[in-house]
Structure formats: structure tokens, C-alpha cells
């Protein structure tokens, strides 16, 4: 990357939003832990310090090495970052009597400063901090306050460090700060001097060149899922190395209705070198009688790895393993707080390189999900793939609560197809982040015609989200839900009840297992 903004992460829930906002300005940004500050090369145009759940007054405060960045490039401290800079240079920071959280309005501010250019009088900002800056350090200038705090923004005097230092006690990255994107634009373009040339087209061109240099004439093996990430990753590799990319798609018996055939057909039109591998019965046999969600996930993951190993033996000259890893996966693996608590395991092929002695190539490892879709559009990947909802690695195996049988899979596939097809028919599919059906391990009484039934229940779920980290249940029209319920009950023999899941994440998860 020719130019980039480094974001030092102190554990804020909003850190990824900072990176997203910068990238929306066509400037590459990279998140690093606060204690992993690299030597700043010529491509680093500025450094941003994130907020944090910690207090700068605590014994366990997170302490960055400011001497590595101050004076070398423009710096913007947000919330915790601002408070730490104030404290480090002799200002006064104290715990607030109450946590300042919510909307506030900027006042008494200097609109002549570049950071606040085009920011409206009384502009709404979002506060979320437990410490308050009582006094700014000497040789710093106050830029703005709010009705509740005197110090909302300040900066270093010109020339004292060699590069400007800006500090704000609010969060410009969240949408509640109505002109936050303008402020960030002022910082990265007017103050840091970025040219804003990081576009999907530029990413494709640069990545293809890098892949060719990295891989040369060697072969890459890659398992595809039919989803956005693996497809876009494969197309980047295909553009770089052509037929030297070898792909396969496994039918594990837990895909959606007709998905195996439809995905293979869509890939044929894209010129990918791909084999379809039918292993349905093998997965069903090993999952027979297993009800525990984690055991199911682990069996599915293990079997996938075994199939991968068996298929890879056909290609003795393969040197690389392609993966669709995206940036949130990379960030979470170097979390400020260490490994996250395991909510549920997901199968992947992380254990394969050592066994197969393959080198890893991850073309998308620096992109967020929405950026992956934009790159996919640049690669002319069909919209039906790019707009596809996230689908879990274990597939329908975690949407059948209890043990898995081919009959249950077929039942769920039929109900799922009715729900998804209706979402598309009524132009609702693209308005939700993810939609799914769940087969519940309960039976309930119903009446069909004049007969009493005792059959199974389907739960349908649709959520809105930006990245899957949090999710709100979708307010689908009642008439639509009635149509879906009626079609499922009338057309899927064995189902006599449909319920709609109205849980948010958190505390619920998107998937039921």
C-alpha cells in the first residue's frame, strides 16, 4: 500500500469503525495493538489512537510508547488516546463522577482550525468515557468543549513536536457524531495529506501483482464454499495465476436445497478450475445420533479436513493453500485482550498446512466484508454470489437442533428454500443481513383438514447487521410472514407450526447453535 493510516487499538468496541470510516474515504487503514507500534515508514501518513474500556488513571492502564509516533507523523487521539496524551504531557485527567455517555453538542470551538473545518456550530457528537480531561498540557491549545465538559478537543501548538497532535474526547467514528466523517476527512486529507486513491480497482491491480510475485509458477489448492469470501479470494488468485489455481467444492449433505449444483454451475461461468466432491453419506453416517452442538461442529470440521487431505493427494505438485480469511479474523487473532472467549467453534482448515506442508496465501486478509463485496463487483462476480447471506461452515448441521438425519436435512432444506425464495420474490432478501430456518426438536399438536396432527416446528429468523458482531431482528411485514408460514405448513409434510425469532444479538446469537 502506498499510503496508510495506522490505528492503535486500546480495546474500544469502536476501533473497527475507525478503520471503516477511513477506508470509506478511499484511504487504507490498518489496526495494530497499542503495544505493537512498528517503525514508521514513508507510507504511514498518520497514527490514530483509539478509545478503550480502561482508565488512564488505573494501575492496569494501557501504556503506548508515544515517542515512536509523536513528532514523526500527525497523531489523532480519540477518547482514551486523547486522555493518555493529555496525562503523558502534564495535563490533568480525573475519573468522572458519572460516566459520560450519549449525545452532546460542540460549543465554543475554533472553526478556523483544519480539524474543525466545515463542522457546524453545536454539531452533535457521541460521548463514551469514564475519565475527563480537566486541564490540557502546556503548549496545547483548546479547540472545543461541550455543554457538560470544558475539554472536548485540543491540539499541540504549532511546531512544538514537528508534526501536529490532535485530541478529542468524543467518538467521530460512530454515526451519532453527525459530522464525524467530516472531521476524520479533515484529519487524514487536509492534515495528514492523504491522496485518497485506495479503491477496489487499485486493490485488485496491486493484489494481483503481489500474488504473481509471491506464488510465481507454483500451484494453489483452495476449497470453495459458494460464499462471498472464498469466491472473491479465488477470483483474485485466478486472475493472478490462472489454471495454477485448483479448487473444489464439497457437498457435506448440509447445504441448502440444490446448492451444490447451483454453485458449481455459477463457478463454471467464471472460468474457475473446480471439482465437485459428493461426501453427503459420509457426513451423515458420522453425525448419526450426535446431538451436542459442539460435537457436531467438531465432527463436521474434522471430516472436512479429512476430505481436504484426501483430495489434495491428487495434486502432488501443489505448494500453496488458498484461504478466504478477511480482516476481522486477523484483528481478532491479535486482540488487545488476548484470545476471546469461545462462544462456539467454527471449522476451518487452519490445521492443514503443517500436515500438508503447504504455504498459506490469503488475498483478502486486509479487507472488511463490505470491501470484499466491492472488490468482487470490480472482478465482475455475479451479484447473486456477492449478495449472498453469510452461511455457516457447518451449514444446516447447526440449524437442526438435536441429531441429524437425511430426512431432517431434507425437511429443513424445503422449508429454508420457501423462506429464502419468498424473501427474494418480495424484494426483502437484500434488506436483511442474514436469514435462516431452524428445525426444532419438538413436536406440537395441530389440525389439518379434520385430522389432528403431531408434527415438528420450524423457526424462521432474519436479522439486520453491519458485520455480524451485533444484530437486530428484522421487522418483516406481517403479511409476508403469514405467506411464508402458510407455504411451509402446506408444502412441507411433517411441519405444522412456524415461529418467528425476535431475539437480538447479544444476548442471543444469530445461529441457534
C-alpha positions in Angstrom: 0.0 0.0 0.0 1.4 3.4 -1.0 -0.1 5.3 1.9 -1.9 4.2 5.1 -3.2 5.3 8.4 -2.2 3.2 11.4 -4.9 2.8 14.2 -3.6 1.8 17.6 -6.2 -0.4 19.3 -6.7 0.1 23.1 -9.7 -2.3 23.1 -12.5 0.0 22.2 -15.7 -1.5 20.8 -15.5 1.2 18.1 -11.9 0.6 16.8 -13.1 -1.3 13.7 -15.4 1.6 13.0 -12.5 4.0 12.8 -10.8 1.8 10.2 -14.1 1.5 8.2 -14.6 5.3 8.2 -11.0 5.9 7.0 -11.4 3.3 4.3 -14.7 4.8 3.2 -12.6 7.9 2.3 -10.5 5.6 -0.1 -7.6 5.6 2.3 -6.1 2.3 3.5 -6.1 1.9 7.3 -4.6 -0.8 9.5 -5.4 -1.7 13.1 -2.5 -2.7 15.4 -2.4 -3.5 19.1 -1.3 -0.4 21.1 1.9 -2.2 22.2 2.9 -3.3 18.7 3.9 0.0 17.2 6.1 -0.5 14.2 8.9 1.7 12.8 7.0 4.3 10.7 8.0 4.0 7.1 7.3 6.6 4.4 3.9 5.1 3.6 2.5 5.8 7.1 0.7 9.2 6.8 -0.7 9.4 10.3 -1.5 7.5 13.5 -4.8 7.4 15.4 -5.1 6.2 19.0 -8.5 4.5 19.7 -10.7 4.6 22.8 -10.6 2.0 25.5 -12.7 0.4 28.3 -9.7 1.1 30.6 -9.0 4.3 32.6 -5.7 6.1 32.2 -5.8 6.6 36.0 -5.8 2.9 36.7 -2.8 0.8 37.6 -3.6 -1.5 34.7 -3.8 1.4 32.2 -2.6 0.5 28.7 0.6 2.4 28.0 1.8 3.0 24.4 5.3 4.2 23.5 4.3 7.7 22.3 8.0 8.6 21.5 7.7 6.2 18.5 5.0 8.3 16.9 4.7 11.9 18.3 6.5 14.3 16.1 7.0 11.8 13.3 3.6 12.0 11.7 0.3 13.7 12.6 -1.5 12.0 15.5 -5.1 11.9 16.5 -6.1 10.7 20.0 -9.7 9.6 20.4 -11.2 9.4 23.9 -8.7 7.1 25.8 -6.0 8.2 23.3 -6.7 11.8 24.0 -6.7 11.3 27.7 -3.4 9.4 27.7 -1.7 12.1 25.6 -3.0 14.8 28.0 -1.8 12.9 31.0 1.6 12.0 29.4 2.4 15.6 28.7 1.4 17.0 32.1 -2.3 17.7 31.8 -4.8 16.7 34.4 -7.1 13.7 33.9 -9.6 12.5 36.6 -12.3 9.9 36.9 -15.7 11.4 36.2 -18.3 11.2 39.0 -20.5 9.5 36.4 -19.7 8.0 33.1 -20.4 10.5 30.3 -22.3 8.5 27.7 -24.6 9.7 24.9 -25.1 12.7 22.7 -23.5 16.1 23.3 -23.0 19.3 21.2 -19.8 21.1 20.5 -19.5 24.6 21.6 -17.0 27.5 21.9 -14.9 25.9 19.3 -12.3 27.2 16.8 -13.8 26.7 13.3 -10.6 28.2 11.8 -8.6 25.1 12.7 -8.2 22.5 9.9 -9.6 19.7 12.1 -12.9 21.5 12.6 -13.3 22.9 9.0 -16.9 22.6 7.8 -18.1 21.4 11.2 -21.4 23.1 12.2 -21.9 25.2 15.3 -23.4 23.0 18.0 -22.5 19.9 16.0 -23.8 16.7 17.6 -21.1 14.3 18.9 -21.1 11.0 20.8 -19.5 10.7 24.2 -18.5 7.5 25.9 -15.9 7.9 28.5 -15.3 7.5 32.3 -12.3 9.8 32.5 -12.4 13.5 31.9 -9.6 15.9 30.9 -9.7 18.7 33.5 -6.6 20.6 32.2 -4.8 20.3 28.9 -1.0 20.3 28.9 1.1 23.4 28.5 1.8 24.3 24.9 -1.5 22.7 23.8 -4.5 24.8 22.6 -8.2 24.3 23.4 -10.3 23.8 20.3 -13.8 22.9 21.6 -15.9 22.0 24.6 -19.5 20.9 25.1 -22.2 21.9 27.5 -21.0 19.3 30.0 -17.2 19.3 29.6 -14.8 22.1 29.1 -12.3 20.0 27.0 -13.8 18.2 24.0 -11.0 18.9 21.6 -7.4 20.3 21.7 -4.2 20.3 19.8 -0.5 20.9 20.2 0.9 24.4 19.5 2.4 24.7 16.0 5.9 23.5 15.8 6.4 22.0 19.3 6.6 18.4 18.1 7.3 18.9 14.4 4.0 17.2 13.4 0.6 18.2 14.8 -1.1 16.3 17.7 -4.9 16.4 17.9 -7.0 15.1 20.7 -10.8 14.7 21.0 -12.9 13.3 23.9 -15.8 12.2 21.7 -16.1 9.4 19.0 -16.2 10.7 15.4 -16.4 7.2 14.0 -19.9 6.4 15.3 -23.0 7.6 13.3 -24.3 9.5 16.3 -21.5 12.0 15.7 -23.3 13.6 12.8 -20.3 15.3 11.3 -17.7 12.8 12.5 -16.8 11.6 9.0 -16.1 15.3 8.0 -13.7 15.6 11.0 -11.9 12.4 10.1 -11.7 13.5 6.5 -10.2 16.8 7.6 -7.6 14.9 9.6 -6.5 12.3 7.1 -6.7 14.5 3.9 -6.1 18.1 5.0 -3.8 17.5 7.9 -2.1 14.2 7.1 -2.1 14.9 3.3 -3.5 11.6 2.1 -4.4 11.4 -1.6 -7.4 9.0 -1.2 -6.5 6.6 -4.0 -7.3 3.3 -2.4 -10.2 2.0 -4.5 -11.4 -1.5 -5.4 -9.8 -1.2 -8.8 -6.5 -0.2 -7.2 -6.7 -3.0 -4.7 -7.3 -5.6 -7.5 -4.4 -4.4 -9.6 -2.0 -4.2 -6.7 -3.0 -7.6 -5.2 -2.8 -9.4 -8.5 0.8 -8.1 -8.9 1.7 -9.2 -5.4 0.1 -12.6 -5.8 2.1 -13.2 -9.0 5.3 -12.2 -7.3 4.5 -14.3 -4.2 3.4 -17.5 -5.9 5.2 -17.5 -9.2 4.5 -20.6 -11.3 3.5 -22.8 -8.3 0.1 -24.3 -7.8 -2.5 -23.2 -5.2 -5.2 -25.5 -3.8 -8.4 -23.9 -2.4 -11.7 -25.2 -1.0 -14.7 -23.1 -2.0 -17.9 -22.7 -0.1 -20.0 -20.8 -2.6 -19.9 -17.8 -0.3 -18.6 -14.3 -0.9 -15.1 -14.5 0.8 -13.9 -17.8 -0.8 -15.3 -16.8 -4.2 -13.7 -13.4 -4.3 -10.4 -14.8 -3.0 -10.4 -17.5 -5.6 -11.1 -15.0 -8.4 -8.2 -12.8 -7.3 -6.0 -15.9 -7.4 -7.4 -16.9 -10.7 -6.7 -13.5 -12.3 -3.1 -13.8 -10.9 -2.2 -17.4 -11.7 -4.9 -18.8 -14.0 -5.1 -22.6 -14.2 -2.5 -23.0 -11.5 -5.4 -22.4 -9.0 -7.1 -25.8 -8.3 -10.4 -25.5 -6.4 -13.0 -28.0 -5.1 -16.4 -27.7 -3.5 -17.6 -30.3 -1.1 -21.2 -31.4 -0.6 -21.3 -32.4 3.0 -25.0 -33.1 3.0 -25.7 -30.0 5.0 -26.0 -27.5 2.1 -29.2 -25.6 1.2 -31.6 -27.1 -1.4 -29.9 -27.6 -4.8 -26.9 -25.5 -3.6 -24.3 -28.0 -4.7 -25.4 -28.0 -8.3 -26.2 -24.2 -8.5 -22.8 -23.2 -7.0 -20.8 -25.5 -9.4 -22.8 -24.1 -12.3 -22.1 -20.5 -11.3 -18.4 -21.2 -10.9 -18.3 -22.7 -14.4 -19.3 -19.4 -15.9 -16.5 -17.7 -14.1 -13.8 -19.9 -15.6 -12.6 -21.4 -12.3 -10.8 -24.8 -12.4 -13.1 -26.6 -9.9 -14.2 -30.1 -8.9 -17.4 -31.0 -7.1 -16.9 -33.6 -4.3 -20.0 -35.5 -3.0 -19.5 -36.7 0.5 -23.0 -36.5 1.8 -23.4 -40.0 3.1 -20.0 -39.9 4.9 -21.0 -36.8 6.9 -24.5 -38.2 7.7 -23.0 -41.5 8.9 -20.6 -39.9 11.3 -23.2 -37.4 12.6 -25.8 -40.1 13.3 -27.1 -39.9 16.9 -25.0 -36.8 17.8 -27.0 -34.0 19.4 -24.4 -31.9 21.2 -23.8 -28.7 19.1 -20.0 -28.6 19.8 -19.6 -32.3 19.0 -21.5 -31.8 15.7 -19.3 -28.8 14.8 -16.1 -30.7 15.6 -17.2 -33.8 13.6 -18.1 -31.6 10.6 -14.7 -29.8 10.9 -12.7 -33.0 11.2 -14.5 -34.6 8.3 -13.9 -31.5 6.1 -10.2 -31.7 6.9 -10.1 -35.4 6.1 -11.8 -34.8 2.7 -9.5 -31.9 2.0 -6.4 -34.1 2.7 -7.7 -36.9 0.5 -8.5 -34.5 -2.4 -5.1 -32.8 -2.0 -3.3 -36.1 -2.5 -4.4 -35.9 -6.2 -2.2 -32.9 -6.6 1.4 -33.7 -5.5 2.8 -30.5 -7.0 0.7 -28.1 -5.0 2.7 -25.7 -2.8 0.1 -23.3 -1.5 -3.2 -23.3 0.3 -5.6 -20.5 -0.5 -7.9 -19.2 2.2 -10.7 -16.6 2.3 -9.6 -15.1 5.6 -10.8 -11.5 6.0 -9.7 -8.6 8.2 -11.9 -9.1 11.2 -10.5 -12.6 11.6 -6.9 -11.1 11.5 -7.8 -8.4 14.1 -9.4 -10.8 16.5 -6.3 -13.1 16.4 -4.2 -10.2 17.8 -6.7 -8.8 20.2 -5.6 -6.3 22.8 -7.2 -8.6 25.4 -5.8 -11.8 24.1 -7.9 -14.7 22.8 -11.6 -14.1 23.0 -13.9 -16.4 25.0 -15.1 -19.2 22.7 -18.8 -18.8 22.1 -18.7 -21.7 19.6 -16.1 -23.3 17.4 -16.1 -22.9 13.6 -14.4 -25.4 11.4 -11.6 -24.2 9.2 -8.5 -25.6 7.6 -6.0 -24.0 9.9 -4.6 -27.3 10.9 -3.8 -28.4 7.4 -0.6 -26.5 6.3 1.6 -28.4 8.8 0.2 -31.7 7.8 0.3 -31.0 4.1 3.4 -28.8 4.2 1.6 -26.0 2.3 2.2 -22.3 2.5 -0.7 -20.1 3.2 -2.0 -17.4 0.8 -4.8 -15.1 1.9 -5.7 -12.5 -0.7 -8.4 -10.8 1.4 -6.8 -10.8 4.8 -6.8 -6.9 4.9 -10.4 -6.4 3.8 -13.7 -6.0 5.7 -16.8 -7.9 4.4 -18.3 -4.9 2.6 -14.9 -4.2 0.9 -14.8 -7.8 -0.2 -18.1 -7.3 -2.0 -16.9 -4.2 -3.7 -13.8 -6.0 -4.9 -16.0 -8.8 -6.1 -18.0 -6.3 -8.2 -14.8 -5.0 -9.6 -13.9 -8.6 -10.6 -17.4 -9.0 -12.3 -18.5 -11.7 -10.0 -22.3 -12.2 -10.3 -24.4 -10.3 -7.8 -26.3 -13.5 -6.7 -23.0 -14.6 -5.2 -21.9 -11.2 -3.9 -25.2 -10.5 -2.2 -25.5 -14.0 -0.7 -26.2 -14.0 3.0 -23.5 -15.4 5.3 -23.8 -19.2 5.7 -22.0 -21.0 8.5 -19.3 -23.6 7.8 -21.2 -26.4 9.5 -24.2 -25.5 7.3 -27.6 -26.9 8.2 -25.9 -29.1 10.8 -26.3 -26.3 13.3 -29.8 -25.4 12.2 -31.1 -28.9 13.0 -31.3 -28.9 16.8 -30.6 -32.4 18.1 -29.3 -35.3 16.0 -29.0 -35.1 12.2 -30.6 -37.5 9.7 -31.0 -37.2 5.9 -34.8 -36.9 6.4 -34.4 -33.9 8.8 -32.0 -32.3 6.3 -34.5 -32.7 3.5 -37.3 -31.2 5.7 -35.2 -28.2 6.6 -34.0 -27.7 3.0 -37.6 -27.5 1.8 -38.6 -25.0 4.5 -35.5 -23.0 4.0 -36.0 -22.7 0.3 -39.5 -21.4 0.7 -38.4 -18.7 3.2 -35.4 -17.6 1.1 -37.3 -17.7 -2.2 -40.1 -15.6 -0.7 -37.6 -13.0 0.6 -36.2 -12.7 -3.0 -39.7 -12.7 -4.5 -40.9 -9.9 -2.2 -37.6 -7.9 -2.6 -36.7 -8.3 1.0 -33.6 -10.5 0.7 -31.2 -7.6 0.2 -32.8 -5.7 3.1 -31.6 -8.2 5.8 -28.1 -9.3 6.7 -28.9 -12.9 7.2 -32.0 -15.1 7.1 -32.3 -18.8 8.1 -34.6 -21.5 9.2 -34.2 -23.8 12.2 -35.7 -27.3 12.7 -36.7 -27.6 16.4 -36.5 -30.9 18.3 -40.1 -30.6 19.5 -43.5 -31.7 18.2 -46.7 -29.8 18.7 -50.4 -30.5 18.1 -52.1 -29.1 15.0 -55.1 -29.7 12.8 -55.0 -30.3 9.1 -58.4 -30.8 7.5 -60.4 -32.6 10.1 -57.4 -34.5 11.4 -55.3 -33.9 14.5 -51.5 -33.7 13.7 -48.5 -34.0 15.9 -45.6 -32.7 13.9 -42.5 -30.6 14.0 -41.8 -26.9 14.3 -39.8 -24.6 12.1 -38.3 -21.3 13.5 -37.5 -18.6 10.9 -35.1 -15.8 11.7 -33.9 -12.7 9.8 -31.6 -10.1 11.3 -30.1 -6.8 10.3 -26.4 -6.1 11.0 -23.3 -4.4 9.6 -20.7 -7.1 10.4 -22.5 -9.8 12.4 -20.9 -8.7 15.7 -24.3 -7.4 16.8 -27.6 -7.9 15.2 -31.2 -6.7 15.5 -34.2 -8.9 14.4 -35.7 -7.7 11.1 -39.2 -6.2 11.2 -40.5 -8.2 8.3 -44.1 -7.4 7.3 -46.8 -9.5 9.0 -48.4 -10.4 5.6 -45.1 -11.7 4.4 -44.6 -13.8 7.5 -48.1 -15.2 7.1 -47.4 -16.1 3.5 -44.1 -17.9 4.4 -45.8 -19.8 7.3 -48.7 -20.9 5.2 -46.4 -22.1 2.3 -44.2 -24.1 4.7 -47.0 -25.8 6.5 -49.0 -26.6 3.4 -46.0 -27.8 1.3 -43.5 -29.4 3.7 -45.0 -32.6 5.0 -44.0 -33.1 8.7 -44.2 -29.4 9.7 -47.3 -28.0 11.3 -46.1 -24.9 13.1 -43.8 -21.9 12.2 -42.5 -19.4 14.7 -40.5 -16.2 14.2 -37.4 -15.5 16.3 -37.4 -11.9 17.6 -34.2 -12.1 19.7 -31.3 -9.6 19.4 -27.6 -10.3 19.4 -26.5 -10.1 22.2 -27.8 -11.7 24.3 -28.8 -14.3 21.7 -26.6 -15.4 18.8 -27.7 -15.2 15.2 -27.5 -19.0 14.8 -29.3 -21.2 17.3 -26.3 -23.5 17.8 
